[in-house]
Amino acid sequence: MKCQECGETLKVHRRCRQVRLKCSGCQKEYQIHEVAADLDRETEMELERFTCIIYD
């Protein structure tokens, strides 16, 4: 997936009780629900590894 701000790659970033997508360029973080409609299959498969994603 690409960042909506700068176009760099978004990577899954997991914290204790949160999962975010973080830009490798500008470092902007997105909550999953903010980009859910644009998830690509590769990112969806990575997110499937987590048993629970907390939206906050």
N, CA and C atoms as a LAMMPS dump frame, in Angstrom:
ITEM: TIMESTEP
0
ITEM: NUMBER OF ATOMS
168
ITEM: BOX BOUNDS ff ff ff
-5.0000000000000000e+02 5.0000000000000000e+02
-5.0000000000000000e+02 5.0000000000000000e+02
-5.0000000000000000e+02 5.0000000000000000e+02
ITEM: ATOMS id mol type element x y z
1 1 1 N 0.827 -1.182 0
2 1 2 C 0 0 0
3 1 3 C 0.867 1.239 0
4 2 1 N 0.301 2.298 -0.512
5 2 2 C 1.018 3.567 -0.589
6 2 3 C 0.386 4.61 0.329
7 3 1 N 1.218 5.471 0.874
8 3 2 C 0.782 6.563 1.739
9 3 3 C -0.043 7.566 0.936
10 4 1 N -1.118 8.032 1.517
11 4 2 C -1.975 9.022 0.864
12 4 3 C -1.317 10.397 0.825
13 5 1 N -0.335 10.622 1.691
14 5 2 C 0.336 11.924 1.764
15 5 3 C 1.509 12.031 0.795
16 6 1 N 2.421 11.031 0.845
17 6 2 C 3.658 11.163 0.073
18 6 3 C 3.881 10.061 -0.962
19 7 1 N 3.074 9.002 -0.921
20 7 2 C 3.187 7.94 -1.91
21 7 3 C 4.194 6.847 -1.59
22 8 1 N 4.868 6.944 -0.441
23 8 2 C 5.808 5.896 -0.036
24 8 3 C 5.036 4.686 0.494
25 9 1 N 5.732 3.61 0.754
26 9 2 C 5.131 2.356 1.189
27 9 3 C 4.652 2.422 2.639
28 10 1 N 3.447 1.894 2.874
29 10 2 C 2.929 1.756 4.239
30 10 3 C 3.292 0.371 4.75
31 11 1 N 3.74 0.311 5.979
32 11 2 C 4.093 -0.959 6.602
33 11 3 C 3.252 -1.157 7.849
34 12 1 N 2.918 -2.411 8.129
35 12 2 C 2.16 -2.731 9.334
36 12 3 C 3.06 -2.484 10.532
37 13 1 N 2.57 -1.72 11.474
38 13 2 C 3.317 -1.338 12.669
39 13 3 C 2.492 -1.767 13.878
40 14 1 N 2.982 -2.757 14.621
41 14 2 C 2.235 -3.289 15.762
42 14 3 C 2.826 -2.774 17.056
43 15 1 N 1.938 -2.304 17.92
44 15 2 C 2.31 -1.929 19.281
45 15 3 C 1.579 -2.878 20.228
46 16 1 N 1.723 -2.67 21.475
47 16 2 C 1.162 -3.572 22.477
48 16 3 C -0.283 -3.961 22.179
49 17 1 N -1.169 -2.989 22.022
50 17 2 C -2.578 -3.3 21.793
51 17 3 C -3.121 -2.608 20.56
52 18 1 N -2.261 -2.2 19.665
53 18 2 C -2.695 -1.473 18.486
54 18 3 C -1.941 -1.963 17.256
55 19 1 N -2.606 -1.857 16.133
56 19 2 C -1.965 -2.105 14.85
57 19 3 C -2.245 -0.887 13.984
58 20 1 N -1.207 -0.343 13.398
59 20 2 C -1.322 0.822 12.527
60 20 3 C -0.589 0.536 11.233
61 21 1 N -0.857 1.34 10.227
62 21 2 C -0.053 1.345 9.021
63 21 3 C 0.79 2.605 9.079
64 22 1 N 2.101 2.453 8.987
65 22 2 C 3.021 3.577 9.129
66 22 3 C 3.797 3.764 7.836
67 23 1 N 3.896 5.004 7.408
68 23 2 C 4.598 5.338 6.181
69 23 3 C 6.103 5.257 6.384
70 24 1 N 6.778 4.623 5.439
71 24 2 C 8.234 4.519 5.524
72 24 3 C 8.921 5.818 5.109
73 25 1 N 8.168 6.737 4.52
74 25 2 C 8.734 8.016 4.1
75 25 3 C 8.481 9.121 5.104
76 26 1 N 7.238 9.598 5.169
77 26 2 C 6.903 10.746 6.024
78 26 3 C 6.566 10.357 7.464
79 27 1 N 6.492 9.053 7.756
80 27 2 C 6.229 8.522 9.104
81 27 3 C 4.795 8.727 9.583
82 28 1 N 3.897 9.162 8.705
83 28 2 C 2.499 9.314 9.102
84 28 3 C 1.924 7.939 9.43
85 29 1 N 1.094 7.893 10.474
86 29 2 C 0.44 6.65 10.857
87 29 3 C -1.043 6.73 10.538
88 30 1 N -1.57 5.63 10.024
89 30 2 C -2.988 5.528 9.701
90 30 3 C -3.618 4.447 10.561
91 31 1 N -4.785 4.731 11.086
92 31 2 C -5.572 3.691 11.731
93 31 3 C -6.144 2.822 10.616
94 32 1 N -6.354 1.556 10.919
95 32 2 C -6.804 0.614 9.893
96 32 3 C -8.103 1.077 9.234
97 33 1 N -9.043 1.565 10.018
98 33 2 C -10.329 1.962 9.441
99 33 3 C -10.204 3.157 8.492
100 34 1 N -9.137 3.932 8.622
101 34 2 C -8.944 5.082 7.738
102 34 3 C -8.591 4.666 6.31
103 35 1 N -7.986 3.51 6.155
104 35 2 C -7.543 3.056 4.832
105 35 3 C -8.13 1.703 4.439
106 36 1 N -9.113 1.233 5.204
107 36 2 C -9.668 -0.105 4.988
108 36 3 C -10.168 -0.32 3.563
109 37 1 N -10.77 0.667 2.977
110 37 2 C -11.31 0.528 1.616
111 37 3 C -10.208 0.378 0.569
112 38 1 N -8.983 0.779 0.902
113 38 2 C -7.883 0.756 -0.061
114 38 3 C -6.86 -0.352 0.191
115 39 1 N -7.12 -1.233 1.169
116 39 2 C -6.15 -2.281 1.493
117 39 3 C -5.899 -3.174 0.284
118 40 1 N -4.627 -3.466 0.034
119 40 2 C -4.306 -4.426 -1.013
120 40 3 C -4.233 -5.823 -0.396
121 41 1 N -4.195 -6.833 -1.235
122 41 2 C -4.238 -8.214 -0.744
123 41 3 C -3.037 -8.54 0.155
124 42 1 N -1.867 -8.056 -0.197
125 42 2 C -0.671 -8.323 0.597
126 42 3 C -0.811 -7.776 2.015
127 43 1 N -1.318 -6.552 2.139
128 43 2 C -1.507 -5.945 3.457
129 43 3 C -2.595 -6.676 4.23
130 44 1 N -3.679 -7.056 3.559
131 44 2 C -4.745 -7.82 4.215
132 44 3 C -4.206 -9.127 4.782
133 45 1 N -3.367 -9.812 4.015
134 45 2 C -2.801 -11.078 4.488
135 45 3 C -1.924 -10.862 5.714
136 46 1 N -1.173 -9.78 5.744
137 46 2 C -0.339 -9.49 6.907
138 46 3 C -1.196 -9.176 8.13
139 47 1 N -2.281 -8.414 7.934
140 47 2 C -3.169 -8.076 9.042
141 47 3 C -3.911 -9.293 9.583
142 48 1 N -4.13 -10.302 8.742
143 48 2 C -4.826 -11.516 9.177
144 48 3 C -4.041 -12.284 10.238
145 49 1 N -2.765 -12.013 10.385
146 49 2 C -1.943 -12.684 11.406
147 49 3 C -2.333 -12.282 12.81
148 50 1 N -2.961 -11.136 12.966
149 50 2 C -3.327 -10.635 14.283
150 50 3 C -4.734 -11.078 14.636
151 51 1 N -4.897 -11.642 15.831
152 51 2 C -6.194 -12.153 16.238
153 51 3 C -7.186 -11.044 16.558
154 52 1 N -6.678 -9.896 16.926
155 52 2 C -7.559 -8.781 17.289
156 52 3 C -6.891 -7.478 16.895
157 53 1 N -7.629 -6.645 16.223
158 53 2 C -7.145 -5.307 15.907
159 53 3 C -8.05 -4.323 16.618
160 54 1 N -7.466 -3.486 17.451
161 54 2 C -8.23 -2.519 18.214
162 54 3 C -8.285 -1.221 17.447
163 55 1 N -9.488 -0.778 17.17
164 55 2 C -9.682 0.509 16.481
165 55 3 C -9.872 1.576 17.541
166 56 1 N -9.032 2.584 17.523
167 56 2 C -9.2 3.661 18.488
168 56 3 C -8.975 4.995 17.835
